[in-house]
Amino acid sequence: MFTTSQTPSDCSFLLLPLELRDRIYAQLVSIKHTRMLKDADAALRSTTFYNWNVHPNIFRVNRQISEEAKAVMTRDNDFVVIERAKELKQGPKDAKEEDISIMLYSVTLWPGKATKKPVVPGERMRVMLKRAGAPKKAMYAHVMLAEELRDVCVGLSTFQGPKGEYRTSGLSCLIKVHPPPCTETLAARDIRERSILEPIQKLRHFQDVSIQGTLPAITCQITRQLKLPAFDRGLVLPTIDELISNGDQFSSSGDYDIATAHYQRAHEYFHHSASHEPHVFTDPADVSALEFKIMQHRALTWIEAGNFSDALEAAQIALYVANQLFRINSPMTTGPPTDRNGYTSARAFRKWTCECIKEGAARYGQRIKCEDIGRCYYYKSISEHVVLGDEATEQADNDKFTAIGCCVVSDTMKVNVPGELLQLDIRAMEQLPGRCGEDKEEGDEEWMDEEWETDEGADEESTCTKPL
């Protein structure tokens, strides 16, 4: 190994082609080679979802190697540095300790280890937060990936204490956007600056804002937004959808822990907004629809992860939320049909339930779609089979038929949801010891027709089960 006393001519490493040396540097200083997803607990308790590092010792070898490695670090990485005043700590929890309704976690707001005035090759933007009018002293700096900035800003945009003050309230915000190393067109500059500043727009309530290094139109727009005294619908709802969508992406790639952390973040952000920014939700049904959506996606991810107990709980909560919404001011006053003895068969009751769901979905503008409620019934059925065993077979089968009934009566279904659910059932059973998807009986694909095309008069056990 060479030492700092060696000259470039003495260093055999420098005899390698520059292209090869750059590939070696990238293994040490490029985040795409050093980044790893956090484990479940760490992801739930932090605003960011990655562990990453660089190996700065390469910069101490000699001047040429240092310059080449820094060039690779600048080229391959996009960093953002947030400097904060010392007193801007994590802050207490946003809700009381005993409030377990949304599964609160003590989230670490500031990522990484605080340092003093770091010089970071690859830095694209620096944000300084301090009390308005306070001198610039005792500043701590946190280096993060540009893609992590949104998650940090979501954490910053929640309440700090019981009096309702925001973490950003009364702060001065100075933003410096650094130019790229190469020239760019005006259109390319506009896209770059809007892209890197987009996560910052999730913040509000700043007292003073100063933005340097951006086009005047962008500076004016972002400054005005950051000083607004309240959040708006166009900010909150897309943010929740972003968190859910990111969770779906991680779930589809098998990273269920990180997916769950994204859904948890969406749930906490949603509850904060519903409690402290109710004007965002122009219709009370919006609140129920978002609660339902988060729980629906959670239930699916937990089934894929083999966590059937939590999947059952999430599916039950989703169905409860839909039930409570659809029962509000319902114009449907007639109950399920009965036979001559005043009894209602299970089949008739399921069909009546599905028609009620269809009517409720239409009444509330398809905020919760009929087929999505069907999905939750199926998630509940799968989880009941696994968690409760044989004692829940009848209820699980009833939920399965109700799920397909919701799909049959739906006016909005555009994909083959029954086929999707059947494949999910197979994957779920393959996770169980001694079970295989091939064990499913022939004709399972036909149970939709059996349920919804059989004559009404078929003998079946009567039931008094309530809808949903």
C-alpha positions as CSV (number, residue, x, y, z in Angstrom):
1,M,0.0,0.0,0.0
2,F,1.3,3.5,-0.8
3,T,1.6,6.3,1.7
4,T,1.2,10.0,1.5
5,S,4.9,10.5,1.2
6,Q,4.9,8.7,-2.2
7,T,4.9,10.8,-5.4
8,P,2.6,9.9,-8.3
9,S,5.6,8.3,-10.2
10,D,6.2,6.0,-7.3
11,C,2.5,4.8,-7.0
12,S,1.8,1.8,-9.1
13,F,-2.0,2.4,-8.7
14,L,-1.6,5.5,-10.9
15,L,-0.3,3.4,-13.7
16,L,-3.8,2.0,-14.2
17,P,-5.9,3.6,-16.8
18,L,-8.0,6.5,-15.5
19,E,-11.3,4.7,-16.4
20,L,-10.3,1.8,-14.2
21,R,-9.2,4.0,-11.4
22,D,-12.5,5.8,-11.5
23,R,-14.4,2.5,-11.1
24,I,-12.3,1.8,-8.0
25,Y,-12.9,5.3,-6.6
26,A,-16.7,4.7,-7.2
27,Q,-16.6,1.7,-5.0
28,L,-15.4,3.9,-2.1
29,V,-17.1,7.3,-2.6
30,S,-20.2,6.6,-4.8
31,I,-23.4,6.2,-2.7
32,K,-24.9,3.8,-5.2
33,H,-22.2,1.3,-4.2
34,T,-22.3,1.9,-0.4
35,R,-26.0,2.5,0.2
36,M,-28.1,-0.1,2.1
37,L,-31.7,-0.1,3.2
38,K,-32.2,0.2,7.0
39,D,-33.7,-2.6,9.0
40,A,-37.4,-2.4,10.0
41,D,-36.9,-0.9,13.4
42,A,-34.4,1.7,12.2
43,A,-36.6,2.7,9.3
44,L,-39.6,3.2,11.6
45,R,-37.7,5.4,13.9
46,S,-35.9,7.7,11.4
47,T,-37.1,10.1,8.8
48,T,-34.8,8.5,6.2
49,F,-34.6,4.9,5.0
50,Y,-31.0,4.3,3.9
51,N,-27.7,3.7,5.6
52,W,-24.8,5.0,3.4
53,N,-21.2,6.1,3.8
54,V,-18.1,7.1,1.9
55,H,-14.5,6.2,2.7
56,P,-12.7,9.6,3.0
57,N,-9.3,8.0,3.7
58,I,-8.8,7.8,-0.1
59,F,-8.5,11.6,-0.1
60,R,-5.4,11.4,2.1
61,V,-3.2,9.3,-0.1
62,N,-1.8,12.0,-2.3
63,R,-2.9,15.1,-4.2
64,Q,-3.6,13.4,-7.5
65,I,-5.6,10.6,-6.1
66,S,-7.5,13.0,-3.8
67,E,-8.5,15.2,-6.8
68,E,-9.5,12.2,-8.9
69,A,-11.6,10.6,-6.1
70,K,-13.3,13.9,-5.3
71,A,-14.2,14.3,-9.0
72,V,-15.9,10.9,-8.9
73,M,-17.7,11.8,-5.7
74,T,-18.9,15.0,-7.2
75,R,-20.0,13.3,-10.4
76,D,-21.8,10.3,-8.9
77,N,-23.6,11.8,-5.8
78,D,-26.2,14.5,-5.1
79,F,-25.9,15.7,-1.5
80,V,-27.9,18.3,0.4
81,V,-26.5,19.9,3.6
82,I,-28.8,21.2,6.3
83,E,-27.2,23.5,8.9
84,R,-29.4,24.0,12.0
85,A,-29.0,26.1,15.1
86,K,-28.0,24.1,18.1
87,E,-31.4,24.6,19.9
88,L,-33.4,23.1,17.0
89,K,-33.3,19.6,18.5
90,Q,-35.5,16.6,17.6
91,G,-38.4,18.0,19.6
92,P,-41.0,16.0,21.6
93,K,-43.5,13.7,20.1
94,D,-46.4,15.2,18.3
95,A,-49.0,13.2,20.3
96,K,-49.4,11.9,23.8
97,E,-47.5,8.8,24.9
98,E,-50.7,6.9,25.5
99,D,-52.1,7.6,22.0
100,I,-51.5,4.2,20.3
101,S,-54.3,4.5,17.7
102,I,-51.8,5.3,15.0
103,M,-48.9,3.2,16.2
104,L,-46.6,6.1,17.1
105,Y,-42.8,5.8,17.0
106,S,-40.2,8.1,18.4
107,V,-38.8,9.3,15.1
108,T,-35.3,10.8,14.8
109,L,-35.7,13.9,12.8
110,W,-32.2,14.8,11.8
111,P,-30.3,12.1,9.9
112,G,-26.7,11.1,10.4
113,K,-24.2,12.6,12.8
114,A,-24.0,16.3,13.2
115,T,-20.8,17.9,12.1
116,K,-19.3,21.4,12.0
117,K,-19.2,23.1,8.5
118,P,-18.5,20.0,6.3
119,V,-17.1,20.4,2.9
120,V,-18.9,17.8,0.7
121,P,-17.9,17.0,-2.9
122,G,-21.2,16.5,-4.7
123,E,-23.1,19.1,-2.7
124,R,-26.0,20.5,-4.7
125,M,-27.7,22.6,-2.1
126,R,-27.2,23.9,1.4
127,V,-30.0,25.0,3.7
128,M,-29.5,27.0,6.9
129,L,-32.1,27.1,9.6
130,K,-31.9,29.4,12.6
131,R,-34.1,31.6,14.7
132,A,-34.9,34.8,12.9
133,G,-32.6,37.6,13.9
134,A,-30.3,35.3,15.9
135,P,-26.6,35.4,15.2
136,K,-25.1,32.5,13.1
137,K,-23.3,30.5,15.8
138,A,-23.3,26.9,17.2
139,M,-24.6,25.5,13.9
140,Y,-24.8,21.8,13.4
141,A,-24.7,20.4,9.8
142,H,-26.3,17.2,8.5
143,V,-25.4,15.7,5.2
144,M,-28.1,13.7,3.4
145,L,-28.8,12.5,-0.1
146,A,-31.0,14.7,-2.2
147,E,-33.6,12.0,-2.5
148,E,-33.8,11.8,1.3
149,L,-34.6,15.5,1.6
150,R,-38.3,15.0,1.1
151,D,-38.6,12.6,4.0
152,V,-36.7,15.0,6.3
153,C,-39.0,17.8,5.2
154,V,-42.1,15.7,5.9
155,G,-40.8,15.2,9.4
156,L,-40.1,18.9,9.8
157,S,-43.6,19.8,8.7
158,T,-45.3,18.3,11.8
159,F,-46.0,19.9,15.2
160,Q,-43.3,20.1,17.8
161,G,-45.2,20.5,21.1
162,P,-48.6,20.4,22.7
163,K,-49.2,24.1,22.1
164,G,-49.3,23.5,18.3
165,E,-46.2,25.3,17.3
166,Y,-44.5,24.1,14.1
167,R,-40.8,23.3,14.1
168,T,-40.3,25.9,11.4
169,S,-42.4,28.6,13.0
170,G,-40.4,31.8,13.5
171,L,-37.3,30.4,11.7
172,S,-35.1,32.1,9.1
173,C,-34.3,29.9,6.1
174,L,-31.4,30.5,3.8
175,I,-31.1,28.3,0.8
176,K,-28.1,28.2,-1.5
177,V,-28.4,26.2,-4.7
178,H,-25.0,25.4,-6.3
179,P,-24.5,25.6,-10.0
180,P,-23.6,22.3,-11.9
181,P,-20.0,21.7,-12.9
182,C,-20.9,22.1,-16.6
183,T,-22.9,24.6,-18.6
184,E,-26.6,24.1,-19.2
185,T,-29.4,25.6,-21.1
186,L,-32.0,27.9,-19.5
187,A,-34.6,25.2,-19.8
188,A,-32.3,22.6,-18.2
189,R,-31.5,25.0,-15.4
190,D,-35.2,25.6,-14.7
191,I,-35.8,21.8,-14.4
192,R,-32.8,21.2,-12.2
193,E,-33.6,24.0,-9.8
194,R,-37.3,23.1,-9.5
195,S,-36.4,19.4,-9.0
196,I,-34.0,20.0,-6.1
197,L,-36.2,22.5,-4.4
198,E,-39.4,20.5,-4.7
199,P,-39.0,18.7,-1.3
200,I,-38.4,22.1,0.4
201,Q,-41.9,23.1,-0.7
202,K,-43.4,20.7,1.8
203,L,-42.5,23.2,4.5
204,R,-44.4,26.3,5.7
205,H,-44.5,28.9,8.5
206,F,-41.0,30.4,8.0
207,Q,-40.6,34.0,9.1
208,D,-37.8,34.9,6.7
209,V,-36.7,33.1,3.5
210,S,-33.7,33.8,1.3
211,I,-32.9,31.8,-1.8
212,Q,-29.6,32.2,-3.7
213,G,-28.5,30.7,-7.0
214,T,-31.9,30.2,-8.6
215,L,-33.8,31.9,-11.4
216,P,-35.9,34.9,-10.2
217,A,-39.2,33.3,-11.0
218,I,-38.3,30.2,-9.0
219,T,-37.0,32.3,-6.1
220,C,-40.2,34.3,-5.9
221,Q,-42.4,31.3,-6.0
222,I,-40.6,29.2,-3.4
223,T,-40.1,32.1,-1.1
224,R,-43.8,32.9,-1.1
225,Q,-44.8,29.2,-0.5
226,L,-42.4,28.7,2.4
227,K,-43.8,31.8,4.2
228,L,-47.4,30.7,4.0
229,P,-49.1,30.4,7.4
230,A,-51.0,27.2,6.6
231,F,-50.8,24.0,4.6
232,D,-53.0,23.5,1.6
233,R,-54.8,20.6,-0.1
234,G,-52.5,20.7,-3.1
235,L,-49.5,20.0,-0.8
236,V,-50.9,17.5,1.8
237,L,-52.8,15.1,-0.4
238,P,-50.0,14.6,-3.0
239,T,-47.5,14.1,-0.2
240,I,-49.6,11.3,1.3
241,D,-49.9,9.7,-2.1
242,E,-46.2,10.0,-2.7
243,L,-45.4,8.2,0.6
244,I,-47.9,5.4,-0.3
245,S,-46.6,5.1,-3.8
246,N,-43.0,4.8,-2.6
247,G,-44.2,2.1,-0.1
248,D,-45.7,0.2,-3.0
249,Q,-42.5,0.4,-5.0
250,F,-40.5,-1.1,-2.1
251,S,-43.2,-3.7,-1.5
252,S,-43.1,-4.8,-5.2
253,S,-39.4,-5.3,-4.9
254,G,-39.7,-7.4,-1.7
255,D,-38.4,-4.7,0.7
256,Y,-41.4,-5.1,3.0
257,D,-39.8,-3.4,6.0
258,I,-39.1,-0.2,4.2
259,A,-42.6,-0.3,2.5
260,T,-44.2,-0.6,6.0
261,A,-42.1,2.4,7.2
262,H,-43.4,4.5,4.3
263,Y,-47.0,3.5,5.0
264,Q,-46.4,4.4,8.7
265,R,-45.0,7.8,7.7
266,A,-48.0,8.4,5.5
267,H,-50.3,7.4,8.4
268,E,-48.6,9.7,10.8
269,Y,-48.6,12.6,8.3
270,F,-52.2,12.0,7.5
271,H,-53.3,12.0,11.1
272,H,-51.3,15.1,11.8
273,S,-53.0,16.9,8.9
274,A,-56.5,15.7,9.8
275,S,-56.0,16.9,13.4
276,H,-54.2,20.2,12.8
277,E,-55.0,21.2,9.2
278,P,-58.6,20.0,8.8
279,H,-59.3,22.7,6.2
280,V,-57.2,20.6,3.8
281,F,-60.0,18.0,3.6
282,T,-62.8,19.7,1.8
283,D,-65.1,16.7,2.4
284,P,-65.2,14.6,5.5
285,A,-65.2,11.6,3.2
286,D,-61.6,12.5,2.2
287,V,-60.4,11.6,5.7
288,S,-62.1,8.1,5.6
289,A,-60.8,7.5,2.1
290,L,-57.2,8.2,3.0
291,E,-57.4,6.1,6.2
292,F,-58.9,3.3,4.1
293,K,-56.2,3.5,1.4
294,I,-53.3,3.4,3.8
295,M,-54.7,0.4,5.7
296,Q,-55.5,-1.4,2.4
297,H,-51.9,-1.1,1.2
298,R,-50.6,-2.1,4.6
299,A,-52.7,-5.2,4.7
300,L,-51.4,-6.3,1.2
301,T,-47.8,-5.7,2.1
302,W,-48.1,-7.6,5.4
303,I,-49.6,-10.6,3.6
304,E,-46.8,-10.6,1.1
305,A,-44.3,-10.4,4.0
306,G,-46.0,-13.3,5.8
307,N,-47.2,-11.1,8.7
308,F,-50.8,-12.4,8.7
309,S,-51.7,-11.1,12.2
310,D,-51.0,-7.5,11.3
311,A,-52.5,-8.0,7.9
312,L,-55.8,-9.1,9.5
313,E,-55.8,-6.1,11.8
314,A,-55.1,-3.7,8.9
315,A,-57.9,-5.2,6.7
316,Q,-60.4,-5.1,9.6
317,I,-59.6,-1.4,10.2
318,A,-60.0,-0.6,6.5
319,L,-63.4,-2.3,6.4
320,Y,-64.5,-0.6,9.6
321,V,-63.6,2.8,8.1
322,A,-65.5,2.1,4.9
323,N,-68.5,0.7,7.0
324,Q,-68.6,3.9,9.1
325,L,-68.5,6.1,6.0
326,F,-71.1,4.3,4.0
327,R,-73.6,4.2,6.9
328,I,-73.6,8.0,7.2
329,N,-76.8,9.5,5.8
330,S,-77.5,6.4,3.8
331,P,-80.6,6.7,1.7
332,M,-80.9,2.9,1.6
333,T,-83.4,2.1,4.4
334,T,-84.6,-1.4,3.4
335,G,-82.8,-4.4,4.9
336,P,-81.7,-7.6,3.2
337,P,-84.3,-9.8,1.6
338,T,-85.9,-12.5,3.7
339,D,-87.7,-15.7,3.0
340,R,-91.3,-16.5,4.0
341,N,-90.1,-17.4,7.5
342,G,-88.3,-14.0,7.9
343,Y,-84.8,-15.4,7.6
344,T,-82.0,-14.2,5.3
345,S,-79.7,-16.7,3.7
346,A,-76.0,-16.1,3.7
347,R,-75.9,-15.8,0.0
348,A,-78.8,-13.2,-0.1
349,F,-77.1,-11.3,2.7
350,R,-73.8,-11.1,0.8
351,K,-75.4,-9.9,-2.3
352,W,-77.3,-7.2,-0.4
353,T,-74.1,-6.2,1.3
354,C,-72.3,-5.8,-2.0
355,E,-75.1,-3.7,-3.4
356,C,-74.9,-1.5,-0.3
357,I,-71.2,-1.1,-0.9
358,K,-71.7,-0.3,-4.5
359,E,-74.3,2.4,-3.7
360,G,-72.1,3.8,-1.0
361,A,-69.1,4.0,-3.3
362,A,-71.1,5.9,-5.9
363,R,-72.6,8.2,-3.3
364,Y,-69.2,9.3,-2.1
365,G,-67.7,9.9,-5.6
366,Q,-65.8,6.6,-5.7
367,R,-63.4,7.9,-3.1
368,I,-63.4,4.3,-1.9
369,K,-64.0,1.9,-4.8
370,C,-66.1,-1.1,-4.6
371,E,-63.4,-3.4,-5.8
372,D,-60.9,-2.0,-3.2
373,I,-63.3,-3.0,-0.5
374,G,-63.5,-6.4,-2.2
375,R,-59.7,-6.6,-2.0
376,C,-59.8,-5.9,1.8
377,Y,-62.4,-8.6,2.3
378,Y,-60.1,-11.0,0.5
379,Y,-57.0,-9.9,2.6
380,K,-59.1,-10.5,5.7
381,S,-60.1,-13.9,4.4
382,I,-56.6,-15.0,3.7
383,S,-55.4,-13.8,7.1
384,E,-58.3,-15.4,9.0
385,H,-57.5,-18.8,7.5
386,V,-53.9,-18.5,8.6
387,V,-54.3,-16.8,12.0
388,L,-57.5,-18.3,13.3
389,G,-57.4,-21.7,11.6
390,D,-60.3,-24.0,11.2
391,E,-62.5,-22.1,13.6
392,A,-62.6,-19.2,11.2
393,T,-63.2,-21.2,8.0
394,E,-66.9,-20.3,7.6
395,Q,-66.2,-16.6,8.2
396,A,-63.2,-16.6,5.9
397,D,-65.1,-18.3,3.1
398,N,-67.9,-15.8,3.6
399,D,-65.5,-12.9,3.3
400,K,-64.0,-14.4,0.2
401,F,-67.3,-14.6,-1.5
402,T,-68.2,-11.1,-0.4
403,A,-64.8,-9.9,-2.0
404,I,-65.7,-11.4,-5.3
405,G,-69.2,-10.0,-5.1
406,C,-67.8,-6.5,-4.7
407,C,-65.8,-7.0,-7.9
408,V,-68.9,-8.4,-9.7
409,V,-71.1,-5.4,-8.9
410,S,-68.4,-2.8,-9.3
411,D,-68.8,-0.2,-12.1
412,T,-65.2,1.0,-11.9
413,M,-63.1,-2.2,-12.0
414,K,-60.6,-1.9,-14.9
415,V,-58.3,-4.9,-14.2
416,N,-58.9,-8.5,-13.3
417,V,-59.1,-8.1,-9.6
418,P,-60.4,-11.7,-8.9
419,G,-57.4,-13.1,-10.8
420,E,-55.1,-10.8,-8.9
421,L,-56.6,-12.0,-5.6
422,L,-56.4,-15.6,-6.5
423,Q,-52.7,-15.3,-7.3
424,L,-52.2,-13.5,-4.0
425,D,-53.9,-16.4,-2.2
426,I,-51.5,-18.9,-3.9
427,R,-48.5,-16.9,-2.9
428,A,-49.7,-16.6,0.7
429,M,-50.3,-20.3,1.0
430,E,-46.9,-21.1,-0.4
431,Q,-45.4,-19.2,2.6
432,L,-47.0,-21.7,5.0
433,P,-45.1,-24.8,6.2
434,G,-46.4,-27.9,4.4
435,R,-48.6,-25.9,2.0
436,C,-48.2,-25.3,-1.7
437,G,-50.2,-23.3,-4.2
438,E,-50.6,-26.5,-6.2
439,D,-52.7,-27.9,-3.3
440,K,-55.6,-25.7,-4.3
441,E,-58.6,-27.8,-5.4
442,E,-59.6,-27.8,-9.1
443,G,-62.4,-25.5,-9.7
444,D,-61.3,-22.7,-7.3
445,E,-61.3,-20.4,-10.3
446,E,-65.0,-21.1,-10.7
447,W,-66.2,-20.1,-7.3
448,M,-67.2,-16.6,-8.6
449,D,-69.7,-18.2,-11.0
450,E,-70.9,-20.7,-8.3
451,E,-71.6,-17.8,-5.9
452,W,-73.2,-15.3,-8.3
453,E,-75.0,-17.5,-10.8
454,T,-76.6,-20.1,-8.6
455,D,-80.3,-19.9,-8.1
456,E,-81.4,-17.8,-5.1
457,G,-83.4,-20.7,-3.7
458,A,-80.5,-23.0,-3.0
459,D,-80.5,-24.4,0.5
460,E,-78.1,-22.5,2.7
461,E,-77.7,-21.8,6.4
462,S,-79.4,-18.6,7.4
463,T,-77.5,-15.8,9.0
464,C,-78.0,-12.5,10.8
465,T,-74.5,-11.2,10.1
466,K,-74.3,-7.4,9.7
467,P,-72.9,-5.9,6.5
468,L,-69.2,-5.2,6.2
